[in-house]
Amino acid sequence: AYTFYTSIYRKSPYNSSYTNGLPQTTIDTIHMAVSAVLLDSLSKFNIGVSDPSAKFTVLKDECTFTFDPVNENIDAGHWDFGDGTSSDTLVPTHTYAREGKYTAKFSATQCGKTSVDSLTLTCGTNSIKFLDSDFIIYPNPSTGDIVIPDGCSVLEVRDLLGKSIEFESQRNNQIRIDAKGVYILKISNNLNQKFFKKILIE
């Protein structure tokens, strides 16, 4: 019973009020065993490894933000942008109407469990951007063919509504996007660092 309690609730067996009429010395012995074998090694038994993570990254362009969950396997997500608006799109882009600070909150659901995380954002031209100014893609604007830095690869392309866009990988660190519009490229380098860049296809 104490093993089930600790496995399900991820709590110390000492918190359980169940006794089944057992002597206190016996209960204490069981508590110690469950704590030593299970509570301190939950991940060893794969307990909690599928729990959702609400961690997320943010791409900033003045007062426009693109939000991207770190965990790509969540079943559903809900964004509260902190200005009275929200979205259920997993990778949304949101523009704040006024400069200032906002707390964006993300609720991630996976396997019936929910995790929540938040981040305070500063909207305005004088705040720090998530972009790396030394990380260049060109030409931008482009007619479709885009060159990315050596040692990098494009993981995905999304439009400003968060919809995934098809692209074609070509030689010489190039990709091609046929549809006209404004897109966000998620790029990884050989150090497994992630970058986001906005591109205009004319």
Contact map, one row per residue, 1 for C-alpha under 8 A:
1111100000000000010000000000000000000000000000000000000000000000000000000000000000000000000000000000000000000000000000000000000000000000000000000000000000000000000000000000000000000000000000000000000000
1111110000001001000000000000011001000000000000000000000000000000000000000000000000000000000000000000000000000000000000000000000000000000000000000000000000000000000000000000000000000000000000000000000000
1111111000001000000000000000000001000100000000000000000000000000000000000000000000000000000000000000000000000000000000000000000000000000000000000000000000000000000000000000000000000000000000000000000000
1111111100000000000000000000000000000000000000000000000000000000000000000000000000000000000000000000000000000000000000000000000000000000000000000000000000000000000000000000000000000000000000000000000000
1111111111101001000000000000000000000000000000000000000000000000000000000000000000000000000000000000000000000000000000000000000000000000000000000000000000000000000000000000000000000000000000000000000000
0111111111111000000000000000000001000110000000000000000000000000000000000000000000000000000000000000000000000000000000000000000000000000000000000000000000000000000000000000000000000000000000000000000000
0011111111100000000000000000000000000110010000100000000000000000000000000000000000000000000000000000000000000000000000000000000000000000000000000000000000000000000000000000000000000000000000000000000000
0001111111000000000000000000000000000000000000000000000000000000000000000000000000000000000000000000000000000000000000000000000000000000000000000000000000000000000000000000000000000000000000000000000000
0000111111100000000000000000000000000000000000000000000000000000000000000000000000000000000000000000000000000000000000000000000000000000000000000000000000000000000000000000000000000000000000000000000000
0000111111110000000000000000000000000010010000000000000000000000000000000000000000000000000000000000000000000000000000000000000000000000000000000000000000000000000000000000000000000000000000000000000000
0000111011111010000000000000000000000010000000000000000000000000000000000000000000000000000000000000000000000000000000000000000000000000000000000000000000000000000000000000000000000000000000000000000000
0000010001111111000000000000000000100010000000000000000000000000000000000000000000000000000000000000000000000000000000000000000000000000000000000000000000000000000000000000000000000000000000000000000000
0110110000111111000000000000001001100000000000000000000000000000000000000000000000000000000000000000000000000000000000000000000000000000000000000000000000000000000000000000000000000000000000000000000000
0000000000011111100000000000001000000000000000000000000000000000000000000000000000000000000000000000000000000000000000000000000000000000000000000000000000000000000000000000000000000000000000000000000000
0000000000111111100000000000000000000000000000000000000000000000000000000000000000000000000000000000000000000000000000000000000000000000000000000000000000000000000000000000000000000000000000000000000000
0100100000011111110000000000000000000000000000000000000000000000000000000000000000000000000000000000000000000000000000000000000000000000000000000000000000000000000000000000000000000000000000000000000000
0000000000000111111000000000000000000000000000000000000000000000000000000000000000000000000000000000000000000000000000000000000000000000000000000000000000000000000000000000000000000000000000000000000000
1000000000000001111100000000000000000000000000000000000000000000000000000000000000000000000000000000000000000000000000000000000000000000000000000000000000000000000000000000000000000000000000000000000000
0000000000000000111111000010000000000000000000000000000000000000000000000000000000000000000000000000000000000000000000000000000000000000000000000000000000000000000000000000000000000000000000000000000000
0000000000000000011111000000000000000000000000000000000000000000000000000000000000000000000000000000000000000000000000000000000000000000000000000000000000000000000000000000000000000000000000000000000000
0000000000000000001111100000000000000000000000000000000000000000000000000000000000000000000000000000000000000000000000000000000000000000000000000000000000000000000000000000000000000000000000000000000000
0000000000000000001111110110000000000000000000000000000000000000000000000000000000000000000000000000000000000000000000000000000000000000000000000000000000000000000000000000000000000000000000000000000000
0000000000000000000011111110000000000000000000000000000000000000000000000000000000000000000000000000000000000000000000000000000000000000000000000000000000000000000000000000000000000000000000000000000000
0000000000000000000001111111000000000000000000000000000000000000000000000000000000000000000000000000000000000000000000000000000000000000000000000000000000000000000000000000000000000000000000000000000000
0000000000000000000000111111100000000000000000000000000000000000000000000000000000000000000000000000000000000000000000000000000000000000000000000000000000000000000000000000000000000000000000000000000000
0000000000000000000001111111110000000000000000000000000000000000000000000000000000000000000000000000000000000000000000000000000000000000000000000000000000000000000000000000000000000000000000000000000000
0000000000000000001001111111111000000000000000000000000000000000000000000000000000000000000000000000000000000000000000000000000000000000000000000000000000000000000000000000000000000000000000000000000000
0000000000000000000000011111111100000000000000000000000000000000000000000000000000000000000000000000000000000000000000000000000000000000000000000000000000000000000000000000000000000000000000000000000000
0000000000000000000000001111111110000000000000000000000000000000000000000000000000000000000000000000000000000000000000000000000000000000000000000000000000000000000000000000000000000000000000000000000000
0100000000000000000000000111111111000000000000000000000000000000000000000000000000000000000000000000000000000000000000000000000000000000000000000000000000000000000000000000000000000000000000000000000000
0100000000001100000000000011111111100000000000000000000000000000000000000000000000000000000000000000000000000000000000000000000000000000000000000000000000000000000000000000000000000000000000000000000000
0000000000000000000000000001111111110000000000000000000000000000000000000000000000000000000000000000000000000000000000000000000000000000000000000000000000000000000000000000000000000000000000000000000000
0000000000000000000000000000111111111000000000000000000000000000000000000000000000000000000000000000000000000000000000000000000000000000000000000000000000000000000000000000000000000000000000000000000000
0110010000001000000000000000011111111110000000000000000000000000000000000000000000000000000000000000000000000000000000000000000000000000000000000000000000000000000000000000000000000000000000000000000000
0000000000011000000000000000001111111111000000000000000000000000000000000000000000000000000000000000000000000000000000000000000000000000000000000000000000000000000000000000000000000000000000000000000000
0000000000000000000000000000000111111111000000000000000000000000000000000000000000000000000000000000000000000000000000000000000000000000000000000000000000000000000000000000000000000000000000000000000000
0000000000000000000000000000000011111111100000000000000000000000000000000000000000000000000000000000000000000000000000000000000000000000000000000000000000000000000000000000000000000000000000000000000000
0010011000000000000000000000000001111111110010000000000000000000000000000000000000000000000000000000000000000000000000000000000000000000000000000000000000000000000000000000000000000000000000000000000000
0000011001110000000000000000000001111111110000000000000000000000000000000000000000000000000000000000000000000000000000000000000000000000000000000000000000000000000000000000000000000000000000000000000000
0000000000000000000000000000000000111111110000000000000000000000000000000000000000000000000000000000000000000000000000000000000000000000000000000000000000000000000000000000000000000000000000000000000000
0000000000000000000000000000000000001111111110000000000000000000000000000000000000000000000000000000000000000000000000000000000000000000000000000000000000000000000000000000000000000000000000000000000000
0000001001000000000000000000000000000111111111110000000000000000000000000000000000000000000000000000000000000000000000000000000000000000000000000000000000000000000000000000000000000000000000000000000000
0000000000000000000000000000000000000000111111111000000000000000000000000000000000000000000000000000000000000000000000000000000000000000000000000000000000000000000000000000000000000000000000000000000000
0000000000000000000000000000000000000000111111100000000000000000000000000000000000000000000000000000000000000000000000000000000000000000000000000000000000000000000000000000000000000000000000000000000000
0000000000000000000000000000000000000100111111100000000000000000000000000000000000000000000000000000000000000000000000000000000000000000000000000000000000000000000000000000000000000000000000000000000000
0000000000000000000000000000000000000000011111111000000000000000000000000000000000000000000000000000000000000000000000000000000000000000000000000000000000000000000000000000000000000000000000000000000000
0000001000000000000000000000000000000000011111111100000000000000000000000000000000000000000000000000000000000000000000000000000000000000000000000000000000000000000000000000000000000000000000000000000000
0000000000000000000000000000000000000000011001111110000000000000000000000000000000000000000000000000000000000000000000000000000000000000000000000000000000000000000000000000000000000000000000000000000000
0000000000000000000000000000000000000000001001111110000000000000000000000000000000000000000000000000000000000000000000000000000000000000000000000000000000000000000000000000000000000000000000000000000000
0000000000000000000000000000000000000000000000111111000000000000000000000000000000000000000000000000000000000110000000000000000000000000000000000000000000000000000000000000000000000000000000000000000000
0000000000000000000000000000000000000000000000011111100000000000000000000000000000000000000000000000000000000110110000000000000000000000000000000000000000000000000000000000000000000000000000000000000000
0000000000000000000000000000000000000000000000000111110000000000000000100100000000000000000000000000000000011110111000000000000000000000000000000000000000000000000000000000000000000000000000000000000000
0000000000000000000000000000000000000000000000000011111000000000000001100100000000000000000000000000000000010000001100000000000000000000000000000000000000000000000000000000000000000000000000000000000000
0000000000000000000000000000000000000000000000000001111100000000000011100000000000000000000000000000000001110000001110000000000000000000000000000000000000000000000000000000000000000000000000000000000000
0000000000000000000000000000000000000000000000000000111110000000000011100000000000000000000000000000000001000000000010000000000000000000000000000000000000000000000000000000000000000000000000000000000000
0000000000000000000000000000000000000000000000000000011111000000001111100000000000000000000000000000000001000000000010000000000000000000000000000000000000000000000000000000000000000000000000000000000000
0000000000000000000000000000000000000000000000000000001111100000001111000000000000000000000000000000000000000000000000000000000000000000000000000000000000000000000000000000000000000000000000000000000000
0000000000000000000000000000000000000000000000000000000111110000111100000000000000000000000000000000000000000000000000000000000001000000000000000000000000000000000000000000000000000000000000000000000000
0000000000000000000000000000000000000000000000000000000011111000111000000000000000000000000000000000000000000000000000000000000011100000000000000000000000000000000000000000000000000000000000000001000000
0000000000000000000000000000000000000000000000000000000001111111110000000000000000000000000000000000000000000000000000000000000011100000000000000000000000000000000000000000000000000000000000000000000000
0000000000000000000000000000000000000000000000000000000000111111100000000000000000000000000000000000000000000000000000000000000010000000000000000000000000000000000000000000000000000000000000000000000000
0000000000000000000000000000000000000000000000000000000000011111100000000000000000000000000000000000000000000000000000000011101010000000000000000000000000000000000000000000000000000000000000000000000000
0000000000000000000000000000000000000000000000000000000000011111100000000000000000000000000000111110000000000000000000000011100000000000000000000000000000000000000000000000000000000000000000000000000000
0000000000000000000000000000000000000000000000000000000000011111110000000000000000000000000011110000000000000000000000000010000000000000000000000000000000000000000000000000000000000000000000000000000000
0000000000000000000000000000000000000000000000000000000001111111111000000000000000000000000011100000000000000000000000000000000000000000000000000000000000000000000000000000000000000000000000000000000000
0000000000000000000000000000000000000000000000000000000001110001111100000000000000000000001111000000000000000000000000000000000000000000000000000000000000000001000000000000000000000000000000000000000000
0000000000000000000000000000000000000000000000000000000111100000111110000000000000000000001110000000000000000000000000000000000000000000000000000000000000000000000000000000000000000000000000000000000000
0000000000000000000000000000000000000000000000000000000111000000011111000000000000000000011100000000000000000000000000000000000000000000000000000000000000000000000000000000000000000000000000000000000000
0000000000000000000000000000000000000000000000000000011110000000001111110000000000000000011000000000000000000000000000000000000000000000000000000000000000000000000000000000000000000000000000000000000000
0000000000000000000000000000000000000000000000000000111110000000000111110000000000000000000000000000000000000000000000000000000000000000000000000000000000000000000000000000000000000000000000000000000000
0000000000000000000000000000000000000000000000000001111100000000000011111100000000000000000000000000000000000000000000000000000000000000000000000000000000000000000000000000000000000000000000000000000000
0000000000000000000000000000000000000000000000000000000000000000000011111100000000000000000000000000000000000000000000000000000000000000000000000000000000000000000000000000000000000000000000000000000000
0000000000000000000000000000000000000000000000000000000000000000000000111110000000000000000000000000000000000100000000000000000000000000000000000000000000000000000000000000000000000000000000000000000000
0000000000000000000000000000000000000000000000000001100000000000000000111111100000000000000000000000000000011100000000000000000000000000000000000000000000000000000000000000000000000000000000000000000000
0000000000000000000000000000000000000000000000000000000000000000000000001111100000000000000000000000000000011110000000000000000000000000000000000000000000000000000000000000000000000000000000000000000000
0000000000000000000000000000000000000000000000000000000000000000000000000111110000000001010000000000000000011100000000000000000000000000000000000000000000000000000000000000000000000000000000000000000000
0000000000000000000000000000000000000000000000000000000000000000000000000111111000000001110000000000000001111000000000000000000000000000000000000000000000000000000000000000000000000000000000000000000000
0000000000000000000000000000000000000000000000000000000000000000000000000001111100000111110000000000000001110000000000000000000000000000000000000000000000000000000000000000000000000000000000000000000000
0000000000000000000000000000000000000000000000000000000000000000000000000000111110000111100000000000000111100000000000000000000000000000000000000000000000000000000000000000000000000000000000000000000000
0000000000000000000000000000000000000000000000000000000000000000000000000000011111111110000000000000000111000000000000000000000000000000000000000000000000000000000000000000000000000000000000000000000000
0000000000000000000000000000000000000000000000000000000000000000000000000000001111111100000001000000011110000000000000000000000000000000000000000000000000000000000000000000000000000000000000000000000000
0000000000000000000000000000000000000000000000000000000000000000000000000000000111111000000000000000011110000000000000000000000000000000000000000000000000000000000000000000000000000000000000000000000000
0000000000000000000000000000000000000000000000000000000000000000000000000000000111111000000000010000010000000000000000000000000000000000000000000000000000000000000000000000000000000000000000000000000000
0000000000000000000000000000000000000000000000000000000000000000000000000000000111111100000000000000000000000000000000000000000000000000000000000000000000000000000000000000000000000000000000000000000000
0000000000000000000000000000000000000000000000000000000000000000000000000000000111111110000000000000000000000000000000000000000000000000000000000000000000000000000000000000000000000000000000000000000000
0000000000000000000000000000000000000000000000000000000000000000000000000000011110011111000000000000000000000000000000000000000000000000000000000000000000000000000000000000000000000000000000000000000000
0000000000000000000000000000000000000000000000000000000000000000000000000000011100001111100100000000000000000000000000000000000000000000000000000000000000000000000000000000000000000000000000000000000000
0000000000000000000000000000000000000000000000000000000000000000000000000001111000000111110000000000000000000000000000000000000000000000000000000000000000000000000000000000000000000000000000000000000000
0000000000000000000000000000000000000000000000000000000000000000000000000000111000000011111100000000000000000000000000000000000000000000000000000000000000000000110000000000000000000000000000000000000000
0000000000000000000000000000000000000000000000000000000000000000000110000001110000000001111100000000000000000000000000000000000000000000000000000000000000000000010000000000000000000000000000000000000000
0000000000000000000000000000000000000000000000000000000000000000011110000000000000000000111110000000000000000000000000000000000000000000000000000000000000000000111000000000000000000000000000000000000000
0000000000000000000000000000000000000000000000000000000000000000011100000000000000000010111111000000000000000000000000000000000000000000000000000000000000000001110000000000000000000000000000000000000000
0000000000000000000000000000000000000000000000000000000000000001111000000000000000000000001111100000000000000000000000000000000000000000000000000000000000000001110000000000000000000000000000000000000000
0000000000000000000000000000000000000000000000000000000000000001110000000000000010000000000111110000000000000000000000000000000000000000000000000000000000000000000000000000000000000000000000000000000000
0000000000000000000000000000000000000000000000000000000000000011100000000000000000000000000011111000000000000000000000000000000000000000000000000000000000000000000000000000000000000000000000000000000000
0000000000000000000000000000000000000000000000000000000000000011000000000000000000100000000001111110000000000000000000000010000000000000000000000000000000000000000000000000000000000000000000000000000000
0000000000000000000000000000000000000000000000000000000000000010000000000000000000000000000000111110000000000000000000000000000000000000000000000000000000000000000000000000000000000000000000000000000000
0000000000000000000000000000000000000000000000000000000000000010000000000000000000000000000000011111000000000000000000000010000000000000000000000000000000000000000000000000000000000000000000000000000000
0000000000000000000000000000000000000000000000000000000000000010000000000000000000000000000000011111100000000000000000000111000000000000000000000000000000000000000000000000000000000000000000000000000000
0000000000000000000000000000000000000000000000000000000000000000000000000000000000000000000000000111110000000000000000000111000000000000000000000000000000000000000000000000000000000000000000000000000000
0000000000000000000000000000000000000000000000000000000000000000000000000000000000000000000000000011111000000000000000011110000000000000000000000000000000000000000000000000000000000000000000000000000000
0000000000000000000000000000000000000000000000000000000000000000000000000000000011100000000000000001111100000000000000011110000000000000000000000000000000000000000000000000000000000000000000000000000000
0000000000000000000000000000000000000000000000000000000000000000000000000000000011000000000000000000111110000000000001111000000000000000000000000000000000000000000000000000000000000000000000000000000000
0000000000000000000000000000000000000000000000000000000000000000000000000000001111000000000000000000011111000000000001111000000000000000000000000000000000000000000000000000000000000000000000000000000000
0000000000000000000000000000000000000000000000000000000000000000000000000000001111000000000000000000001111100000000111100000000000000000000000000000000000000000000000000000000000000000000000000000000000
0000000000000000000000000000000000000000000000000000011100000000000000000000111100000000000000000000000111110000000111000000000000000000000000000000000000000000000000000000000000000000000000000000000000
0000000000000000000000000000000000000000000000000000010000000000000000000000111000000000000000000000000011111000011110000000000000000000000000000000000000000000000000000000000000000000000000000000000000
0000000000000000000000000000000000000000000000000001110000000000000000000111110000000000000000000000000001111100011100000000000000000000000000000000000000000000000000000000000000000000000000000000000000
0000000000000000000000000000000000000000000000000001000000000000000000000111100000000000000000000000000000111111111000000000000000000000000000000000000000000000000000000000000000000000000000000000000000
0000000000000000000000000000000000000000000000000111000000000000000000001111000000000000000000000000000000011111110000000000000000000000000000000000000000000000000000000000000000000000000000000000000000
0000000000000000000000000000000000000000000000000111000000000000000000000010000000000000000000000000000000001111100000000000000000000000000000000000000000000000000000000000000000000000000000000000000000
0000000000000000000000000000000000000000000000000000000000000000000000000000000000000000000000000000000000001111110000000000000000000000000000000000000000000000000000000000000000000000000000000000000000
0000000000000000000000000000000000000000000000000011000000000000000000000000000000000000000000000000000000001111111000000000000000000000000000000000000000000000000000000000000000000000000000000000000000
0000000000000000000000000000000000000000000000000011000000000000000000000000000000000000000000000000000000111101111100000000000000000000000000000000000000000000000000000000000000000000000000000000000000
0000000000000000000000000000000000000000000000000001110000000000000000000000000000000000000000000000000000111000111110000000000000000000000000000000000000000000000000000000000000000000000000000000000000
0000000000000000000000000000000000000000000000000000110000000000000000000000000000000000000000000000000011110000011111000000000000000000000000000000000000000000000000000000000000000000000000000000000000
0000000000000000000000000000000000000000000000000000011100000000000000000000000000000000000000000000000011100000001111100000000000000000000000000000000000000000000000000000000000000000000000000000000000
0000000000000000000000000000000000000000000000000000000000000000000000000000000000000000000000000000001111000000000111110000000000000000000000000000000000000000000000000000000000000000000000000000000000
0000000000000000000000000000000000000000000000000000000000000000000000000000000000000000000000000000001110000000000011111000000000000000000000000000000000000000000000000000000000000000000000000000000000
0000000000000000000000000000000000000000000000000000000000000000000000000000000000000000000000000000111100000000000001111100000000000000000000000000000000000000000000000000000000000000000000000000000000
0000000000000000000000000000000000000000000000000000000000000000000000000000000000000000000000000000111100000000000000111110000000000000000000000000000000000000000000000000000000000000000000000000000000
0000000000000000000000000000000000000000000000000000000000000000000000000000000000000000000000000011110000000000000000011111001000000000000000000000000000000000000000000000000000000000000000000000000000
0000000000000000000000000000000000000000000000000000000000000111000000000000000000000000000000010111110000000000000000001111101000000000000000000000000000000000000000000000000000000000000000000000000000
0000000000000000000000000000000000000000000000000000000000000110000000000000000000000000000000000011000000000000000000000111111000000000000000000000000000000000000000000000000000000000000000000000000000
0000000000000000000000000000000000000000000000000000000000000110000000000000000000000000000000000000000000000000000000000011111000000000000000000000000000000000000000000000000000000000000000000000000000
0000000000000000000000000000000000000000000000000000000000000000000000000000000000000000000000000000000000000000000000000001111100000000000000000000000000000000000000000000000000000000000000000000000000
0000000000000000000000000000000000000000000000000000000000000100000000000000000000000000000000000000000000000000000000000111111110000000000000000000000000000000000000000000000000000000000000000000000000
0000000000000000000000000000000000000000000000000000000000000000000000000000000000000000000000000000000000000000000000000000011111000000000000000000000000000000000000000000000000000000000000000000000000
0000000000000000000000000000000000000000000000000000000000111100000000000000000000000000000000000000000000000000000000000000001111110000000000000000000000000000000000000000000000000000000000000000000000
0000000000000000000000000000000000000000000000000000000001110000000000000000000000000000000000000000000000000000000000000000000111110000000000000000000000000000000000000000000000000000000000000001000000
0000000000000000000000000000000000000000000000000000000000110000000000000000000000000000000000000000000000000000000000000000000011111010000000000000000000000000000000000000000000000000000000000011100000
0000000000000000000000000000000000000000000000000000000000000000000000000000000000000000000000000000000000000000000000000000000011111110000000000000000000000000000000000000000000000000000000000010000000
0000000000000000000000000000000000000000000000000000000000000000000000000000000000000000000000000000000000000000000000000000000000111111000000000000000000000000000000000000000000000000000000000000000000
0000000000000000000000000000000000000000000000000000000000000000000000000000000000000000000000000000000000000000000000000000000000011111000000000000000000000000000000000000000000000000000000000000000000
0000000000000000000000000000000000000000000000000000000000000000000000000000000000000000000000000000000000000000000000000000000000111111100000000000100000000000000000000000000000000000000000000000000000
0000000000000000000000000000000000000000000000000000000000000000000000000000000000000000000000000000000000000000000000000000000000001111110000000001100000000000000000000000000000000000000000000000000000
0000000000000000000000000000000000000000000000000000000000000000000000000000000000000000000000000000000000000000000000000000000000000011111100000111100000000000000000000000000000000000000000000000100000
0000000000000000000000000000000000000000000000000000000000000000000000000000000000000000000000000000000000000000000000000000000000000001111111000111000000000000000000000000000000000000000000000000000000
0000000000000000000000000000000000000000000000000000000000000000000000000000000000000000000000000000000000000000000000000000000000000000111111001110000000000000000000000000000000000000000000000000000000
0000000000000000000000000000000000000000000000000000000000000000000000000000000000000000000000000000000000000000000000000000000000000000111111000100000000000000000000000000000000000000000000000000001110
0000000000000000000000000000000000000000000000000000000000000000000000000000000000000000000000000000000000000000000000000000000000000000011111100000000000000000000000000000000000000000000000000000001111
0000000000000000000000000000000000000000000000000000000000000000000000000000000000000000000000000000000000000000000000000000000000000000011111111100000000000000000000000000000000000000000000000000001111
0000000000000000000000000000000000000000000000000000000000000000000000000000000000000000000000000000000000000000000000000000000000000000000011111000000000000000000000000000000000000000000000000000000011
0000000000000000000000000000000000000000000000000000000000000000000000000000000000000000000000000000000000000000000000000000000000000000000001111100000000000000000000000000000111110000000000000000000011
0000000000000000000000000000000000000000000000000000000000000000000000000000000000000000000000000000000000000000000000000000000000000000001001111110000000000000000000000000011110000000000000000000000000
0000000000000000000000000000000000000000000000000000000000000000000000000000000000000000000000000000000000000000000000000000000000000000111101011111000000000000000000000000011100000000000000000000000000
0000000000000000000000000000000000000000000000000000000000000000000000000000000000000000000000000000000000000000000000000000000000000000111000001111100000000000000000000001111000000000000000000000000000
0000000000000000000000000000000000000000000000000000000000000000000000000000000000000000000000000000000000000000000000000000000000000001110000000111110110000000000000000000111000000000000000000000000000
0000000000000000000000000000000000000000000000000000000000000000000000000000000000000000000000000000000000000000000000000000000000000011100000000011111100000000000000000000100000000000000000000000000000
0000000000000000000000000000000000000000000000000000000000000000000000000000000000000000000000000000000000000000000000000000000000000000000000000001111100000000000000000000100000000000000000000000000000
0000000000000000000000000000000000000000000000000000000000000000000000000000000000000000000000000000000000000000000000000000000000000000000000000000111110000000000000000000000000000000000011000000000000
0000000000000000000000000000000000000000000000000000000000000000000000000000000000000000000000000000000000000000000000000000000000000000000000000001111111000000000000000000100000000000001111000000000000
0000000000000000000000000000000000000000000000000000000000000000000000000000000000000000000000000000000000000000000000000000000000000000000000000001001111100000000000000000100000000000001110000000000000
0000000000000000000000000000000000000000000000000000000000000000000000000000000000000000000000000000000000000000000000000000000000000000000000000000000111111000000000000000000000000000111100000000000000
0000000000000000000000000000000000000000000000000000000000000000000000000000000000000000000000000000000000000000000000000000000000000000000000000000000011111000000000000000000000000000111100000000000000
0000000000000000000000000000000000000000000000000000000000000000000000000000000000000000000000000000000000000000000000000000000000000000000000000000000001111100000110000000000000000000111000000000000000
0000000000000000000000000000000000000000000000000000000000000000000000000000000000000000000000000000000000000000000000000000000000000000000000000000000001111110000111100000000000000011110000000000000000
0000000000000000000000000000000000000000000000000000000000000000000000000000000000000000000000000000000000000000000000000000000000000000000000000000000000011111111110000000000000000011100000000000000000
0000000000000000000000000000000000000000000000000000000000000000000000000000000000000000000000000000000000000000000000000000000000000000000000000000000000001111111110000000000000001111000000000000000000
0000000000000000000000000000000000000000000000000000000000000000010000000000000000000000000110000000000000000000000000000000000000000000000000000000000000000111111000000000000000000111000000000000000000
0000000000000000000000000000000000000000000000000000000000000000000000000000000000000000101110000000000000000000000000000000000000000000000000000000000000000111111000000000000000000000000000000000000000
0000000000000000000000000000000000000000000000000000000000000000000000000000000000000000111110000000000000000000000000000000000000000000000000000000000000000111111100000000000000000000000000000000000000
0000000000000000000000000000000000000000000000000000000000000000000000000000000000000000001000000000000000000000000000000000000000000000000000000000000000000111111110000000000000000000000000000000000000
0000000000000000000000000000000000000000000000000000000000000000000000000000000000000000000000000000000000000000000000000000000000000000000000000000000000011110011111000000000000000000000000000000000000
0000000000000000000000000000000000000000000000000000000000000000000000000000000000000000000000000000000000000000000000000000000000000000000000000000000000011110001111100000000000000000000000000000000000
0000000000000000000000000000000000000000000000000000000000000000000000000000000000000000000000000000000000000000000000000000000000000000000000000000000000001000000111110000000010000000000000000000000000
0000000000000000000000000000000000000000000000000000000000000000000000000000000000000000000000000000000000000000000000000000000000000000000000000000000000001000000011111000001111000000000000000000000000
0000000000000000000000000000000000000000000000000000000000000000000000000000000000000000000000000000000000000000000000000000000000000000000000000000000000000000000001111100001110000000000000000000000000
0000000000000000000000000000000000000000000000000000000000000000000000000000000000000000000000000000000000000000000000000000000000000000000000000000000000000000000000111110011100000000000000000000000000
0000000000000000000000000000000000000000000000000000000000000000000000000000000000000000000000000000000000000000000000000000000000000000000000000000000000000000000000011111111100000000000000000000000000
0000000000000000000000000000000000000000000000000000000000000000000000000000000000000000000000000000000000000000000000000000000000000000000000000000000000000000000000001111111000000000000000000000000000
0000000000000000000000000000000000000000000000000000000000000000000000000000000000000000000000000000000000000000000000000000000000000000000000000010000000000000000000000111110000000000000000000000000000
0000000000000000000000000000000000000000000000000000000000000000000000000000000000000000000000000000000000000000000000000000000000000000000000000011110110000000000000000111111000000000000000000000000000
0000000000000000000000000000000000000000000000000000000000000000000000000000000000000000000000000000000000000000000000000000000000000000000000001111000000000000000000001111111100000000000000000000000000
0000000000000000000000000000000000000000000000000000000000000000000000000000000000000000000000000000000000000000000000000000000000000000000000001111000000000000000000111110111110000000000000000000000000
0000000000000000000000000000000000000000000000000000000000000000000000000000000000000000000000000000000000000000000000000000000000000000000000011100000000000000000000111100011111000000000000000000000000
0000000000000000000000000000000000000000000000000000000000000000000000000000000000000000000000000000000000000000000000000000000000000000000000011000000000000000000001110000001111110000000000000000000010
0000000000000000000000000000000000000000000000000000000000000000000000000000000000000000000000000000000000000000000000000000000000000000000000010000000000000000000000100000000111110000000000000000000000
0000000000000000000000000000000000000000000000000000000000000000000000000000000000000000000000000000000000000000000000000000000000000000000000010000000000000000000000000000000011111000000000000000000010
0000000000000000000000000000000000000000000000000000000000000000000000000000000000000000000000000000000000000000000000000000000000000000000000010000000000000000000000000000000011111100000000000000000111
0000000000000000000000000000000000000000000000000000000000000000000000000000000000000000000000000000000000000000000000000000000000000000000000000000000000000010000000000000000000111110000000000000000111
0000000000000000000000000000000000000000000000000000000000000000000000000000000000000000000000000000000000000000000000000000000000000000000000000000000000000011000000000000000000011111000000000000011110
0000000000000000000000000000000000000000000000000000000000000000000000000000000000000000000000000000000000000000000000000000000000000000000000000000000000001111000000000000000000001111100000000000011110
0000000000000000000000000000000000000000000000000000000000000000000000000000000000000000000000000000000000000000000000000000000000000000000000000000000000001111000000000000000000000111110000000001111000
0000000000000000000000000000000000000000000000000000000000000000000000000000000000000000000000000000000000000000000000000000000000000000000000000000000001111100000000000000000000000011111000000001111000
0000000000000000000000000000000000000000000000000000000000000000000000000000000000000000000000000000000000000000000000000000000000000000000000000000000001111000000000000000000000000001111100000111100000
0000000000000000000000000000000000000000000000000000000000000000000000000000000000000000000000000000000000000000000000000000000000000000000000000000000111110000000000000000000000000000111110000111100000
0000000000000000000000000000000000000000000000000000000000000000000000000000000000000000000000000000000000000000000000000000000000000000000000000000000111100000000000000000000000000000011111111110000000
0000000000000000000000000000000000000000000000000000000000000000000000000000000000000000000000000000000000000000000000000000000000000000000000000000001110000000000000000000000000000000001111111100000000
0000000000000000000000000000000000000000000000000000000000000000000000000000000000000000000000000000000000000000000000000000000000000000000000000000001100000000000000000000000000000000000111111000000000
0000000000000000000000000000000000000000000000000000000000000000000000000000000000000000000000000000000000000000000000000000000000000000000000000000000000000000000000000000000000000000000111111000000000
0000000000000000000000000000000000000000000000000000000000000000000000000000000000000000000000000000000000000000000000000000000000000000000000000000000000000000000000000000000000000000000111111100000000
0000000000000000000000000000000000000000000000000000000000000000000000000000000000000000000000000000000000000000000000000000000000000000000000000000000000000000000000000000000000000000000111111110000000
0000000000000000000000000000000000000000000000000000000000000000000000000000000000000000000000000000000000000000000000000000000000000000000000000000000000000000000000000000000000000000011110011111000000
0000000000000000000000000000000000000000000000000000000000000000000000000000000000000000000000000000000000000000000000000000000000110000000000000000000000000000000000000000000000000000011100001111100000
0000000000000000000000000000000000000000000000000000000000100000000000000000000000000000000000000000000000000000000000000000000001100000000000000000000000000000000000000000000000000001111000000111110000
0000000000000000000000000000000000000000000000000000000000000000000000000000000000000000000000000000000000000000000000000000000000100000100000000000000000000000000000000000000000000001111000000011111000
0000000000000000000000000000000000000000000000000000000000000000000000000000000000000000000000000000000000000000000000000000000000000000000000000000000000000000000000000000000000000111100000000001111100
0000000000000000000000000000000000000000000000000000000000000000000000000000000000000000000000000000000000000000000000000000000000000000000111000000000000000000000000000000000000000111100000000000111110
0000000000000000000000000000000000000000000000000000000000000000000000000000000000000000000000000000000000000000000000000000000000000000000111000000000000000000000000000000000000011110000000000000011111
0000000000000000000000000000000000000000000000000000000000000000000000000000000000000000000000000000000000000000000000000000000000000000000111110000000000000000000000000000000010111110000000000000001111
0000000000000000000000000000000000000000000000000000000000000000000000000000000000000000000000000000000000000000000000000000000000000000000011110000000000000000000000000000000000011000000000000000000111
